């Protein structure tokens, strides 16, 4: 497994397994077990996914030493702020049945993120969290964290796929020593992703699927990817992306697919912010 080094020296696998939209305990646990058996060592969950217990039980049942697994979870908006964040971290540690987290992210850029960051820095400094970061933060919001705190975010997990490639965000993160991590690497199937002609043609040249091409494209950009599936064959297929390399021509062809627009919602849209706030209020 290829790894990348975070800005604090921690090694993180560049390919992991996500469990978004797998709230069923049995299905989530089984899919994580299949992923670990297939070779994945990065597991990405979140408090909001309501499956931390299943992930924790799968890790324990797998028999794989804890130190060989890179475990990520995230702080939801209903626990923003200093004291609430400390309680949320303790809850996640308890749900996951682990003594420490490898990476903890602020899931959304709303509420008292500075209070949350101060709490996360405390847990980072006492070894309960090995690295801290953010998710869905635009460059200005990332810089706001950087200039107001002592620990720089190690990761920013944002929507990234062939239709929304985030080149400006990627350049900003690279310049500031922050790892770019993708969510929705398959665009959740939107815009006929799985039948896209450019991706299909490239895949045929290597004997690979559209999904494998998309994952390989991001890995070659040094973007961490966390594809999700509950199908054993696809879990294995998504892991099998280290035995080929896309040419520069292929990379350029995929670059032409960029629309530079989200396929979901903008985190800067006032209506989006009101919608998130309504979940708390």
PAKOL-603287 format. One line per field, with one value per residue: residue in one letter; residue number from 1; x, y, z of N, C-alpha, C in turn. Coordinates in steps of 0.001 Angstrom, whole numbers. Example, Ala and Ser with C-alpha at 12.3 -4.5 7.8 and 13.67 -1.06 7.14 Angstrom:
BEGIN
type: [a	s]
seq: [1	2]
n.east: [13190	12850]
n.north: [-5690	-2250]
n.up: [7800	7080]
ca.east: [12300	13670]
ca.north: [-4500	-1060]
ca.up: [7800	7140]
c.east: [13200	12900]
c.north: [-3300	30]
c.up: [7800	7870]
//
This chain:
BEGIN
type: [x	x	x	x	x	x	x	x	x	x	x	x	x	x	x	x	x	x	x	x	x	x	x	x	x	x	x	x	x	x	x	x	x	x	x	x	x	x	x	x	x	x	x	x	x	x	x	x	x	x	x	x	x	x	x	x	x	x	x	x	x	x	x	x	x	x	x	x	x	x	x	x	x	x	x	x	x	x	x	x	x	x	x	x	x	x	x	x	x	x	x	x	x	x	x	x	x	x	x	x	x	x	x	x	x	x	x	x	x	x	x	x	x	x	x	x	x	x	x	x	x	x	x	x	x	x	x	x	x	x	x	x	x	x	x	x	x	x	x	x	x	x	x	x	x	x	x	x	x	x	x	x	x	x	x	x	x	x	x	x	x	x	x	x	x	x	x	x	x	x	x	x	x	x	x	x	x	x	x	x	x	x	x	x	x	x	x	x	x	x	x	x	x	x	x	x	x	x	x	x	x	x	x	x	x	x	x	x	x	x	x	x	x	x	x	x	x	x	x	x	x	x	x	x	x	x	x	x	x	x	x	x	x	x	x	x	x	x	x	x	x	x	x	x	x	x	x	x	x	x	x	x	x	x	x	x	x	x	x	x	x	x	x	x	x	x	x	x	x	x	x	x	x	x	x	x	x	x	x	x	x]
seq: [1	2	3	4	5	6	7	8	9	10	11	12	13	14	15	16	17	18	19	20	21	22	23	24	25	26	27	28	29	30	31	32	33	34	35	36	37	38	39	40	41	42	43	44	45	46	47	48	49	50	51	52	53	54	55	56	57	58	59	60	61	62	63	64	65	66	67	68	69	70	71	72	73	74	75	76	77	78	79	80	81	82	83	84	85	86	87	88	89	90	91	92	93	94	95	96	97	98	99	100	101	102	103	104	105	106	107	108	109	110	111	112	113	114	115	116	117	118	119	120	121	122	123	124	125	126	127	128	129	130	131	132	133	134	135	136	137	138	139	140	141	142	143	144	145	146	147	148	149	150	151	152	153	154	155	156	157	158	159	160	161	162	163	164	165	166	167	168	169	170	171	172	173	174	175	176	177	178	179	180	181	182	183	184	185	186	187	188	189	190	191	192	193	194	195	196	197	198	199	200	201	202	203	204	205	206	207	208	209	210	211	212	213	214	215	216	217	218	219	220	221	222	223	224	225	226	227	228	229	230	231	232	233	234	235	236	237	238	239	240	241	242	243	244	245	246	247	248	249	250	251	252	253	254	255	256	257	258	259	260	261	262	263	264	265	266	267	268	269	270	271	272	273	274	275	276	277	278	279	280	281]
n.east: [826	620	1714	1262	2961	1917	1775	2799	4452	3214	2310	3	-2286	-2798	-4988	-8172	-11025	-14356	-17357	-19709	-23220	-23880	-25568	-26638	-25963	-25032	-24475	-22570	-20482	-19777	-18921	-16675	-15043	-14632	-13220	-10887	-9854	-9271	-7123	-7175	-6223	-6821	-9582	-12527	-14838	-17612	-19179	-21700	-22448	-23471	-22420	-20182	-19889	-20178	-17977	-15881	-16249	-15758	-13054	-11918	-12694	-11349	-8757	-6468	-3596	-4020	-2294	-1695	-3773	-5300	-7360	-10097	-12384	-15140	-16192	-19447	-21813	-23561	-22122	-20344	-17836	-15859	-16226	-18269	-17080	-15015	-16536	-17691	-15474	-14675	-16940	-16814	-14389	-15190	-17353	-15990	-14299	-11555	-8284	-7153	-7399	-6501	-6904	-8807	-11514	-13039	-16229	-17953	-17810	-18946	-20437	-18939	-16078	-13516	-13438	-13861	-11532	-9562	-10121	-9574	-6854	-5898	-6434	-4879	-2318	-2117	-1959	-4210	-5320	-3846	-3536	-5013	-7672	-9688	-12886	-14585	-13869	-13263	-10434	-10078	-11301	-9745	-7289	-8002	-8126	-5433	-3970	-4875	-4296	-2132	-1584	-1441	-3944	-3871	-5112	-7534	-10651	-12533	-15171	-14257	-13737	-13756	-15343	-15324	-12615	-11026	-8640	-7529	-7944	-6401	-3829	-3537	-3613	-1350	652	493	1106	-867	-2804	-4690	-7782	-10234	-13808	-16658	-15474	-16393	-18312	-20739	-22081	-23284	-23954	-23695	-21403	-20240	-20429	-19024	-17442	-14726	-13449	-14162	-12945	-10223	-9998	-10391	-8021	-6234	-7333	-9018	-11588	-13963	-14171	-11722	-9933	-10605	-9883	-7160	-6324	-6667	-4925	-2483	-2371	-1701	-3816	-5720	-7919	-11153	-12998	-16311	-18121	-20434	-20277	-18529	-16904	-16554	-15328	-12855	-11995	-11740	-9530	-7512	-5523	-2912	-1279	-962	-319	-1435	-977	522	-1010	-3465	-4048	-4340	-6555	-8544	-8509	-9891	-12527	-13320	-15681	-15575	-17451	-19610	-21363	-23232	-23824	-23106	-20856	-20679	-23019	-25634	-28168	-27539	-26043	-28029	-29644	-28021	-27796	-30404	-30518	-29490	-30950]
n.north: [-1200	2142	4958	8276	11077	12954	16419	16330	14216	11748	8675	7992	5886	6081	5169	4299	3049	3948	4532	5908	6420	3840	2821	546	-1834	-4571	-4782	-2765	-3575	-6026	-5162	-3611	-5573	-7136	-5283	-4872	-7450	-7526	-5897	-3171	-488	1964	3305	5114	6869	8521	10479	11306	9349	7285	4742	4066	2179	-291	-195	-145	-2658	-4349	-3825	-4790	-7499	-8299	-8952	-7707	-5916	-2973	-803	-1055	-109	2727	4973	7018	9458	11809	15079	16062	18725	19203	19107	21194	23521	24092	22502	20708	19407	17956	16088	14788	13622	11797	10174	9074	7648	5759	4506	3386	1748	2100	3279	5504	7881	7955	10017	12942	14849	18058	18047	19768	23214	24975	26839	26973	26571	27207	26904	24174	23357	24046	22199	19841	20170	19821	17086	16054	16794	15316	12784	11286	11657	11266	12898	15923	17497	18968	19114	19773	22442	25588	27276	29838	29444	27391	28711	30507	28825	28025	30443	31162	29278	26831	24309	23090	22181	18802	17488	18059	17138	16976	17359	15735	14780	13508	15348	17569	18828	20356	21932	24443	24432	22207	23092	25133	23651	22029	23971	24822	22617	20701	17767	16679	15210	13121	13086	11310	10063	8805	10469	9837	8479	10352	12356	10320	8887	6244	5353	7057	8136	8889	7932	5267	4445	4848	3013	585	378	-402	-2597	-2104	-946	1815	2933	2142	3544	6188	6254	5716	7969	9987	9112	9392	12108	12609	12607	11598	8841	7481	5213	3809	812	-1909	-4253	-7190	-7905	-5431	-4013	-5326	-4835	-2032	-1745	-2706	-1069	-462	-1594	-481	2454	5636	7340	10529	11620	10368	11486	14154	13964	13236	15503	17265	16825	18353	20373	22308	22768	22040	18946	18593	20456	23865	24817	27402	28632	30598	29435	26755	26848	27693	25434	23419	24530	24249	21610	21534	23380]
n.up: [0	-936	854	2237	3635	6339	7495	10036	10138	10315	8787	6237	4593	1052	-182	905	2782	2732	4681	4370	4294	5089	7319	8516	10944	10664	7901	7564	9311	8121	5585	6240	7366	5066	3545	5085	4977	2304	2101	2656	4802	5753	7262	7010	8814	10487	13032	12241	10442	11821	12372	13810	15858	14526	12827	14693	15929	13772	13246	15599	15482	13214	13849	13120	14062	16003	15495	12865	11441	10050	11342	10828	12021	12436	13561	14209	13427	15528	17819	18014	19200	22186	24729	23963	21843	23058	24465	22303	21051	23027	23016	20427	20610	22481	21136	18965	20256	20829	21839	20796	18068	14647	12863	13136	12108	11603	10557	9105	8035	9996	12742	16027	15188	15954	18737	18759	17459	19330	21364	19966	19496	22096	22576	20583	21434	23756	22803	22198	19760	16649	14415	13235	11426	8788	7067	4085	4033	2602	1020	2329	4804	5801	6051	8037	10245	10332	10895	13373	15291	16899	15884	12688	10261	9184	7130	4564	3751	933	-1533	-4383	-7638	-11032	-12358	-10806	-10029	-8358	-8590	-7830	-5057	-4479	-5146	-3267	-870	-1196	-1216	1400	2904	3477	3387	649	536	-908	-1057	-2336	-4714	-6997	-7888	-6938	-8917	-10550	-13531	-15401	-14689	-14580	-17154	-18683	-21624	-22057	-19719	-19890	-22313	-21664	-19572	-20947	-22338	-20410	-19295	-17152	-14865	-15014	-12466	-11321	-12941	-12281	-9577	-9758	-11167	-9234	-7228	-8555	-8555	-6014	-4180	-1483	-1391	-674	-1471	-1370	-855	-630	-1782	-2264	-4497	-5788	-3760	-3650	-6271	-6306	-4740	-6251	-7776	-8113	-9934	-12391	-14413	-15277	-18355	-19275	-21269	-20798	-18298	-19018	-20691	-18874	-17335	-18930	-18326	-16228	-14649	-12823	-10883	-8113	-7666	-5824	-3366	-2535	-42	634	100	1321	1842	2133	4489	6279	6140	7274	9828	10692	11405	13905	15387]
ca.east: [0	1313	1327	1737	3354	1231	2691	3404	5277	2400	2080	-1411	-2502	-3385	-6267	-8869	-12386	-15340	-18604	-20828	-24498	-24008	-25927	-27021	-24836	-24520	-23914	-21351	-19446	-19342	-18177	-15368	-14276	-14211	-12206	-9641	-9353	-8780	-5867	-7330	-5800	-7436	-11039	-13057	-16217	-17967	-20283	-22958	-22796	-24165	-21923	-18892	-19850	-19950	-16587	-15032	-16363	-15095	-11606	-11565	-12882	-10425	-7512	-5338	-3128	-4549	-1319	-1610	-4983	-5412	-8788	-10585	-13779	-15372	-17042	-20641	-22111	-24322	-21196	-19289	-17468	-14807	-16662	-19041	-16153	-14343	-17497	-17864	-14286	-14768	-18003	-16303	-13418	-15956	-18089	-15044	-13590	-10118	-7645	-6761	-7820	-5398	-7253	-10121	-11824	-14269	-16956	-18521	-17154	-19958	-20487	-17730	-14996	-12288	-13536	-13659	-10118	-8792	-10318	-8866	-5428	-5604	-6412	-3707	-1099	-2019	-1792	-5473	-5529	-2521	-3540	-6311	-7898	-11010	-13593	-15480	-13403	-12665	-9116	-10099	-11635	-8559	-6305	-8492	-7673	-3972	-3399	-5390	-4006	-740	-1487	-1993	-4672	-3082	-5913	-8835	-11419	-13500	-15710	-13281	-13935	-13334	-16162	-15032	-11258	-10521	-7225	-7094	-7875	-5260	-2607	-3483	-3253	39	1481	438	1459	-2088	-3126	-5981	-8498	-11470	-15035	-17407	-14547	-17136	-19371	-21973	-22729	-23926	-23458	-23363	-19986	-19749	-20432	-18331	-16660	-13285	-13001	-14353	-11897	-8949	-10046	-10233	-6605	-5481	-8097	-9494	-12917	-14050	-13868	-10280	-9274	-10822	-9074	-5753	-6114	-6491	-3692	-1353	-2372	-1432	-5066	-6173	-9256	-11819	-14202	-17207	-18964	-20796	-20160	-17177	-16123	-16173	-14355	-11565	-11637	-11305	-8208	-6565	-5217	-1491	-526	-915	-102	-2005	-30	222	-2130	-4676	-4282	-4838	-7910	-9435	-8562	-10884	-13866	-13566	-16679	-15245	-18665	-20075	-22534	-24077	-24223	-21981	-20764	-20709	-24381	-26353	-29252	-26909	-25698	-29295	-30105	-27219	-28158	-31710	-30325	-29179	-32008]
ca.north: [0	3420	5888	9650	11583	14173	17483	16051	13019	10527	8029	7721	5211	6964	4553	3783	2522	4809	3859	6848	5843	2426	2887	-759	-2383	-5818	-4527	-1970	-4412	-7007	-4506	-3235	-6812	-7496	-4323	-5175	-8710	-7247	-5166	-1780	-212	3236	3223	6459	6941	9821	10390	11493	8156	6386	3367	3924	918	-1382	-84	-576	-4102	-5003	-3715	-5710	-8883	-8612	-9477	-6911	-5042	-1617	134	-1223	470	4178	5153	8404	9798	13240	15819	16603	20112	19321	19098	22183	24258	23465	21428	19705	18629	16984	15008	14053	12782	10689	9281	8339	6676	4696	3767	2651	822	2291	4195	6724	8032	8362	11304	13456	15986	18839	17553	20880	24467	25844	26886	27402	25687	27544	26206	22753	23127	24090	20909	18836	20347	19206	15629	15781	16946	14250	11501	10588	11813	11356	14010	16598	18172	19530	18564	20728	23808	26326	27772	30938	28896	26651	29691	31049	27889	28058	31658	31395	28154	26382	23073	23247	21004	17835	16991	18651	16187	17759	16750	15733	13709	13952	16467	18704	18361	21173	22223	25585	23954	21279	23898	25810	22678	21638	25105	24966	21364	20027	16682	16726	13929	13187	12310	11106	9915	8351	11464	9127	8013	11444	12686	9050	8663	4895	5081	8151	7572	9096	7001	3911	4179	4708	1746	-527	282	-1024	-3703	-1635	-355	3270	3249	1990	4655	7403	6156	5833	9380	10783	8671	10012	13536	12635	12852	10413	8447	6545	4684	3020	-203	-3028	-5425	-7721	-7836	-4044	-3651	-5844	-4137	-671	-1817	-3203	76	-151	-2375	230	3894	6404	8179	11958	11839	9974	12483	15357	13689	13296	16911	17953	16567	19229	21437	23268	23034	20944	18177	18394	21778	24721	25099	28858	29093	30901	28480	25541	27101	27676	24044	22741	25093	23716	20288	21739	24163]
ca.up: [0	-971	1909	2119	4943	6734	7888	11353	9994	10362	7494	5970	3309	55	-561	2073	2635	3370	5082	4272	3869	5464	8737	9050	11703	10104	6575	7723	9891	7134	4513	6771	7468	3708	3124	5801	4435	953	2190	3087	6179	6125	7375	7230	9269	11068	13995	11523	9668	12763	12236	14472	16618	13581	12375	15795	16122	12649	13462	16678	15031	12120	14390	12645	15134	15924	14952	11413	10856	10132	11594	10780	12241	12259	14484	13556	13783	16776	18953	17798	20402	22986	25633	23220	21022	23928	24707	21048	20846	23984	22543	19271	21104	23131	20107	18135	21166	20630	22777	20090	16679	13790	12266	13534	11253	11730	9384	8343	8439	10596	14198	16743	14753	16680	20009	18459	17130	20580	22024	19177	19762	23393	22409	19747	22227	24761	22121	21932	18324	16023	13466	13195	10158	8507	5914	3427	4258	1505	1407	3294	6114	6239	6497	9300	11281	10386	11497	14725	16177	16868	15101	11343	9772	8421	6012	4249	2945	170	-2742	-5473	-8626	-12362	-12804	-9908	-9740	-7254	-8819	-7029	-3676	-4409	-5136	-1967	165	-1403	-807	2856	3561	3942	2464	-32	558	-1683	-839	-3587	-5846	-8176	-8105	-6582	-10138	-11286	-14875	-16075	-14395	-14858	-18599	-19351	-22727	-21848	-18685	-20408	-23312	-20961	-18847	-21890	-22711	-19319	-18736	-15860	-14851	-14867	-11066	-11114	-13630	-11493	-8363	-10139	-11531	-8021	-6555	-9248	-8180	-4571	-3458	-749	-1838	236	-2110	-528	-1485	251	-2643	-2076	-5728	-6047	-2728	-4109	-7511	-5984	-4108	-7239	-8639	-7988	-10915	-13673	-14268	-16374	-19083	-19197	-22175	-20076	-17248	-19691	-21175	-17711	-16921	-19763	-17797	-15084	-14797	-11758	-10109	-7280	-8107	-4650	-2888	-2183	1388	801	-187	2564	2079	2651	5886	7031	6188	8284	11130	11083	12005	15319	16015]
c.east: [865	807	1858	2048	2635	2233	3279	4221	4516	2192	605	-1542	-3169	-4725	-6905	-10270	-13338	-16634	-19773	-22050	-24556	-24358	-26288	-25816	-24218	-23836	-22605	-20215	-18898	-18511	-16791	-14479	-13764	-13098	-10860	-9016	-8731	-7497	-5974	-6858	-6233	-8946	-11553	-14529	-16479	-19101	-21626	-23378	-23534	-23706	-20557	-18798	-19546	-18507	-15640	-15060	-15675	-13571	-11152	-11626	-11871	-9136	-6278	-4885	-3587	-3578	-1155	-2796	-4992	-6900	-9152	-12036	-13895	-16364	-18244	-20996	-22891	-23437	-20054	-19047	-16553	-15296	-17395	-18136	-15421	-15279	-17672	-16682	-14333	-15819	-17522	-15280	-14132	-16705	-17171	-14209	-12076	-9592	-7232	-7343	-6608	-5653	-8661	-10361	-13054	-15045	-17482	-17975	-18093	-19916	-19150	-16572	-13696	-12295	-13304	-12190	-9254	-8914	-9544	-7361	-5041	-5488	-5233	-2431	-970	-2013	-3062	-5873	-4153	-2415	-4938	-6437	-9326	-11609	-14551	-15124	-12831	-11321	-9131	-10408	-10482	-7512	-6719	-8094	-6156	-3459	-3841	-5079	-2564	-544	-2184	-2814	-3773	-3776	-7108	-9543	-12554	-14024	-14678	-13542	-13626	-14118	-15954	-13655	-10533	-9045	-6718	-6973	-6645	-3943	-2436	-3038	-1800	985	1575	669	280	-2469	-4555	-6583	-9845	-12622	-15820	-16483	-15219	-18306	-20749	-22787	-23386	-23243	-22995	-21891	-19502	-19798	-19743	-17356	-15155	-12752	-13106	-13243	-10535	-8900	-9823	-8770	-5769	-6163	-8633	-10879	-12838	-13679	-12371	-9502	-9397	-9988	-7599	-5404	-5886	-5223	-2468	-1292	-2014	-2650	-5473	-7611	-9839	-13112	-14998	-17963	-19329	-20748	-18725	-16327	-15660	-15185	-12962	-11085	-11083	-9916	-7114	-6212	-3727	-619	-558	-732	-644	-918	-396	-935	-3458	-5044	-4856	-6261	-8915	-9573	-9635	-12314	-14269	-14594	-16436	-16464	-19051	-21251	-23529	-24603	-22978	-21997	-20723	-22094	-25111	-27484	-28714	-26594	-26950	-29813	-29339	-27598	-29482	-31607	-30047	-30375	-33357]
c.north: [1256	4302	7280	10132	12896	15189	17324	14763	11711	9994	7633	6987	6155	6431	3953	3336	3417	4073	4838	6129	4326	2377	1544	-1442	-3600	-5578	-3747	-2827	-5396	-6363	-4079	-4469	-7249	-6574	-4624	-6460	-8498	-6441	-3718	-1633	1180	3053	4599	6397	8338	9602	10461	10267	7117	4932	3174	2604	-261	-1379	-589	-2070	-4873	-4973	-4703	-7157	-9275	-9250	-8730	-5979	-3600	-668	15	-586	1977	4510	6639	8475	11313	13796	16393	17968	20259	19284	20104	22988	23427	22277	20320	18824	17589	15803	14144	13130	11570	9674	8446	7286	5481	3852	2866	1644	877	3300	5506	6708	8452	9735	11692	14747	16743	18618	18676	22201	25462	25782	27320	26462	25987	26910	24721	22461	23148	22770	19812	18942	19707	17695	15203	15806	15880	12852	10721	10672	12032	12501	14613	17369	18639	18836	19627	22184	24388	26889	28898	30447	28069	27624	30325	30150	27993	29246	31886	30289	27691	25120	23277	22011	20096	17422	17917	17697	16945	16957	16864	14526	14286	15164	17725	18438	19175	21539	23390	25198	23070	22057	24618	24845	22245	22727	25214	23657	20606	18961	16822	15322	14100	12470	12328	10954	9420	9281	10903	8751	9095	11672	11437	8694	7307	4508	6194	7610	7729	8085	5554	3536	3994	3366	549	-711	-441	-2277	-3373	-1009	1168	3683	3175	3125	5931	7398	6347	7281	10228	10395	9300	11518	13705	13108	11548	10111	7389	6011	3811	2004	-1232	-4335	-5934	-7608	-6417	-3538	-4093	-5105	-2751	-641	-2144	-2107	449	-908	-1741	1715	4609	7253	9644	12311	11482	11022	13768	15166	13786	14735	17673	17771	17545	20314	22563	23647	21803	20224	18002	19723	22552	25003	26592	29449	29376	29924	27151	25699	27082	26254	23251	23224	24532	22341	20392	22373	23476]
c.up: [0	168	1580	3531	5223	7278	9289	11340	10034	8946	7363	4641	2316	-454	677	1741	3416	3667	5144	3715	4044	6951	9359	9694	11011	8763	6670	8271	8871	6037	4992	6913	6093	3231	3785	5275	3052	951	2596	4531	6648	6116	7768	7614	9817	12054	13278	10721	10512	12609	12891	15230	15699	13088	13460	16013	14998	12820	14526	16205	13964	12614	13927	13766	14926	15226	13440	10688	11094	10188	11654	11199	12316	13280	13744	14155	15088	18010	18746	19073	21289	23822	24894	22368	21863	24226	23458	20773	21764	23548	21365	19689	21731	22094	19282	18927	20943	21645	22126	18683	15856	13175	12698	12774	11744	10444	8493	8883	9109	12118	14779	16410	15502	18073	19828	18202	18387	21336	21295	19374	21093	23267	21526	20592	23310	24143	21844	20459	17691	15022	13444	11887	10019	7294	5397	3690	2964	1963	2433	4704	6672	6778	7820	10472	11447	11187	12935	15719	16007	16042	13762	10963	8943	7134	5808	3297	2262	-1020	-3863	-6365	-9996	-12854	-11954	-9305	-8679	-7401	-7975	-5562	-3493	-4323	-3800	-874	32	-922	711	3608	4138	2916	1943	-20	-124	-1000	-2153	-4793	-7123	-8493	-7774	-7821	-10971	-12625	-15616	-15904	-14883	-16342	-19385	-20402	-22531	-20835	-19158	-21391	-22645	-20236	-19755	-22285	-21663	-18756	-17356	-15986	-14774	-13447	-10803	-11779	-12802	-10215	-8682	-10488	-10282	-7271	-7218	-9034	-6701	-3785	-2778	-1158	-909	-391	-1150	-1390	-427	-536	-2612	-3332	-6018	-5000	-3154	-5350	-7220	-5347	-5125	-8252	-8610	-9000	-12303	-13396	-15495	-17029	-18908	-20129	-21534	-19027	-17860	-20180	-20026	-17220	-17688	-19250	-16698	-15411	-13798	-10925	-9297	-7930	-6969	-4113	-2507	-687	1671	532	1124	2875	2608	4128	6755	7198	7247	9695	11622	11717	13500	16022	15958]
//
